[in-house]
Amino acid sequence: MHLIRPLLASSSIALALIAAPAIAGEVAGTVTDATDTIALRSANIRIAELGREAVTGADGSFLFGEVPAGTYTLVATYVGAPTQELTLTVPATGTVRADFALGNADRAILVTGYGANQASALSRKRENDRVSDVLTRDAIGQFPDQNVAESIRRLPGINVLNDQGEGRFVSVRGLDPNLNSTTLNGVRVPSPEGDIRGVALDVISSDVIQSVEITKSLTPDMDADTIGASIDIETTSAFARRRDALNVSAEASYNDYVGEVTPKGAVDFAVRVTPDFGISGGLSYYQRRFESDNVEAEDWVEGDDGAIYAEGLEYRDYDVQRERTSASLNLDLRATDTTTLYARGLYSQFEDHEYRRRTIFGTGDAFVTANGATGVTFADGDAASPDDEYELTIERDLKDRFETQRVRTVVVGGETDTDTWHVEYSGSWARSTELEDGSIDPITFARDYAGEGLAVNADYSDVRVPIYSIAAGPNDALDPSSYELDEVQITSLSDAEDTEWAGRLDVARSFPMAGGSFTVQAGGKMRWRDKRYNNNTTHIEGADITLADFGGRQTYRLVDMGPVVDKLSPRRFLAANNDAFEVEPVDTALDSAASDYSIKEDIAAGYLLGRWDSDTLRVIGGVRYERTDNVIRGNTVTLIEGEDEDTVTVAPVLFQRDYDQWLPSLNVRFEASEDLVLRAAGYRSLVRPGLAQLAPRFVIEESDGGEREGEFGNPNLRPYRAWNFDASAEWYMTSNGALTVAGFYKDVKDYIVDTLIQETEYAGVPVDEATLPINGDSATIYGVEVGFAQQWTMLPGALDGLITQLNYTWTDATGDVPVDGDPANLRQITLPSTSRHTFNAALGYDKGPVSFRLAGTYRDKYLDELGATAEEDRIVDNHFQVDLTVRYRASDRIQLFYDWININNAKYFAYNNVAQRRNLLQYEEYNWTMKAGMRVSF
């Protein structure tokens, strides 16, 4: 019962207000571009004599209620278009229409090209209630990049964390992507992945997207679970267009490492079936093949003789094929003059087929000697101890993984807008899944050397790519027949499912007053979320085979990996020879139970706000209440190594908890002049712990020597709680441009980090060493972001087609974490995934048939994972990438385009600072990708 009280209480406040009878007329109208192609969203309409203003919706419409009878001047403004005025007479009763067509019919600068993208985005930013940035596509469906994540990396304060060279997770103001929230057509998007809340935006194709809005301050009517930003994605609407549209595109993609061409195709449409009913949607398919070369090291130590080396060194060769299919369908209905209804659905599927070959040198038990300042030699013995005291292992394996992620959302709702009442309502369902079924993860061939005279040199003079060489010993180190099958690990099932139902109601009553209007608004929202993850892993062994039976051809470019496993043969062999293997029960039981969990999360929210609007001042203040109820299930899994046999025990664990939060906020927008907008915002927000971090997954491994290591979830984690403050100044130029400066400050309590604890007890279990997510005490985040965008229409001749976009963000985010779980012993860290500097620059040209954009994006280094000491922290190095896009309009309906992505072959590099020097943890390179194609508009 308590779950619905906030909804009923907050809504009843607004419903209790009694509307005054109509005593004046209405002014209604639409704003379109001069070519009558699209409706202009976020155009500003002002009644000069009354000091009242309205902002057009997605269909370009606006409405003024209770306008006293008289003659008035309406002023319409939109970035990139000349201001227009219209004089009209309002009767004592009834509605008078006022329609505007902005821009220049001879030059469709508000319709197509980079200039249209920029004008639309800046107009929405200018008129927004909150601190925000926006990216839109133009009338023929042009979006800048291949997925949503890469598209929005061009915005101020935005950076993207890559996976295999492709943008996936969005970082706002340098902060951890898990501090963001993501909605699609107003529907909260759950995460398809099993271990995080964050949504990887590479799942959604940009071809079906109309706009992305990054909202950096909150009002009470918004979900409060964000500290970075709310990322709001919208698909197309038929009412956003004035004409029926059909756009078709086809392209080919080529990666330099792969040397093959792969296809992409998309279609989107918008149709007005009747003047009051429209259908819009899109379909996109993209196949991408690429390769990456990777080298990783772990467990860096400093030996007694001063040698600094890694006890594990891996060379990894990736061959990947990704397929992305996205489809959207939207229905819009004007049921009456005051009521609009809609239904919006999206389906997106992301398939990833990955082959990974590895050569692994296990040197933790080897004899080590220094070999100059930048290298060491690993041996399986020495003259004094030639037998089995020392051991050196070489493994060669193959991972054959096929994974499918799906995102599905459906929302049905509407809004009723009279002269003084505004009501919005919706119900939604969203489900995200990730499925891996039957992956070989991996098949391993190994050779152990003990006292056989093998010596391997590791040269670390290139900090990113260590070079190994066989210095001495048996010749079979490079002989595939000497590597016998060690084990096969099969991911029989890795199944993550995240489902959320939601219902929302917002009711507002406006009171026109002298010089503006005051609005009281209340509403509530219910969210019911169910997240589960089920993993079944099977370890098999026993077949009498060697690597020689599965020899493959390597495509690795960094070093010679030696013999590698063929990509296709192991799967065929396993299918045909199942009887040759037997299941290893201990590891199978351990891995199959350790990761499983389920969480139910119900959130009830209600709010009340007041809003003042005039032609220069907008103030929104109020309070939101959110209550969270959790039911969390997991397992305690214990592995005990014995002299004769190992044993695994599994015990289910159940936790229940609830908490609530009051979240006040205030947003102020002041138009100091026609070109200058000032903003200030203060609000409280929270971010709930990661679902996998909460899950009571307690894994303890006890060696036969009695040492106990653990890996624990923490169902007692508290949510991040933050006070946030924003201030900005936005100067909109008379042409299509703006200069913006914003500052932000965040005081965060109970932020969460993964830490290594030693010689302690957790959940009643004593351990020598364990990893555990914990709440830190407090963290401070502050910074500045600066943005500049300009279409240089004032320049003479051909130069008036130049477009410049620049933005820079500086972020300082620090906090304290306990050392070894001791709250009295703290060390200061930079918050994980937080970059101090981010910078984006683009030089473009858009005039006549030719347009291009050369863009660069830079992200500073950041802390990726916390180590036991500062020296052992995992740091991801800075990243700078350059991309080029060229378009040619062959006719009004046909456009040719070309993209060159990652021109400079930007790499990925992660390291630690053991012994006060940078030591490799992971290095990866991908080289460039080119795409070319055609877009046809009907």
C-alpha angles and dihedrals in degrees: 000000000000089000093069100040096087090051094050096041097049095043093049091058091064096037090054091063111097117223117235116237116262109269099164143033134271132238115210132169150131136248121216136165117268092257090056090233103122139015113247113234121205096019109155117235117190132185098215098201096049101039090233126135140186133194121220120244129227090285092051094250130137136181136198115194130199096018109171115239112271147087118296143176117233116202120199121195132180129167111261095019132088115258115258130204130201128187118210141163119235116210124221089255135013135041130292121197127227117182125182132199110196131195132022122309091207093056113037093206092149094052113048139019136028091305091059091048090051097045092050093047095047092047091054092046092050096051098039119120090224142040103281150140127217139201120195138175124232132244095283096049102260114163119174103238146024099265138015095259094054092044096059096044086090093068124097113275093010128123132163129223110221132221116198089346095305124106114253117150124043120226116198119203088350094298131136111282089230088070090068130082124214130208130181114203087341093309117123107240113222119213118261091204121090102228109040143049094218119101119228103224095204086083090074122066117227090222093080096043125100099186146344120214122195107204112196101178128047135227122199094259091063129084105266100215101106136091099167103040145298110255108207117190123192130191125211126292126203090222090061088070131064094205136038111265139196121180124182126185135181128183145165126226128207127188116199094222095049099041094207134112118236128188138242129181136173140178129187131177144180122197132180101212088182130356088266103036127061139174125201136166148128146222127210134181125184130175118190128182121190143150132219132193116218139180124187136183133187144184099035113196139173112234128217091258092052096261113146113205146146119250090212128041124180133184111200129193116194127196111182137181118190127187122190122190120180130175132177134185126186130184121195126187132180096209094179138350089276105031130070122184129193144180121197129183135178133185121187128175127189119190121189121188111185132184114190123183119192139190109198128192111199105197103157092110097036129112108255130203129177114249106189129308096305107031147052137196122229118202136179091229145338137234092272095047111026098157129069104312089102128041136187121193129198119192130185117191146164130219116200107184130170116187131178126198122189132187120192126177133174126179129177120187149113148199135237117207122184127166092281108005126072122183127178126185137170145163122204145182126197132177130181123185139180120196131185115175126177100353120164100232090191141328107207132201115189144183122196118204119199121166093342096118098253115156125181124192120212115197112199097179088114100057092203101045116032113200121220128198135178103247100179144342140064119359093229094083086093096034111104092205090065092064111085126195109273103176145328119220115199122193095213090179136358105174124173121176128178119182130178132183119192141179126193137185127181124180125186134181120196126206114198111217139173107293097006144343137277122216130195114201133179135169149145142222135201124201125187114190130183119185124179137168126194123184129184116183124180123199114201132179143159110087115129099230137123137207088262088072090060104032114162141183117259123223095186115134106187100068139339103280092194120227114357135193119261112248099228108030101073095058092050092047094049092050092050098041107040092136091061092070136066130202119254099221103197100054090039093055093043098050095040094056103032098075102038120114144140131204132190114200121184119184124190118189138178133173146182125202142171124213132195119195129185134149090271108021134053121176125180119182135160147107136270128203123204129182122192126200120188134190108186128187131184143133139264104220120188126188116193118188113215135188092248104024143350123244133205125200125189124197123178118236128204128193129178127188144151137194138171139208138200110216119191122188142179127193123185126189118185124183100209091181137348090277103033125074121183123194138187129178138178123181145148121237142167139208117207119226119269110274094233089048089055095046112107093234103153113181119181125180118191118193123215086256091060098253113142125207124181145188114199141185117213117224089179094066114132121220122257108264119197142180107210130196127186134179128176144171120208122190113192113200124221088249125051099298149089142196115211134183123185135176127196138188128188129185106198125192126194097011113178130239134169110240140180115238124193136197094003145114126246129180088355092304120117112219135178092213134001142162116233137168110234140177115254120213107246139328134198122216123184138150152133132255126195126191134185127183126169139166103204097220091146093067120098126258120337092353092076089080094066118116125191128192122181132164136166132186128193117194131182112191120167137158143162126255130188118253112232088351092297109138090199092059110062136170127192120241139176106249113263118270091011118136118199095209130034124171135178128186132177132178113195143170127207120173133117115340097333129075132161141170128201108193135183128189127193131191125183124229119281142189108263103174133009117239130201087263134019090256090058096050113121111239124190111214125233120282131211123179133179124204133179130204124185126184132185123192103213090181140341089282105031128066129176120204141186130192128192110191126196093003092176095048093242110206136211118235129175124179147159131224103233110159090012095288135098111264124189120254099158136355125179138171132185109174123216135318126208127201131186132175152127134264120201124193121201 
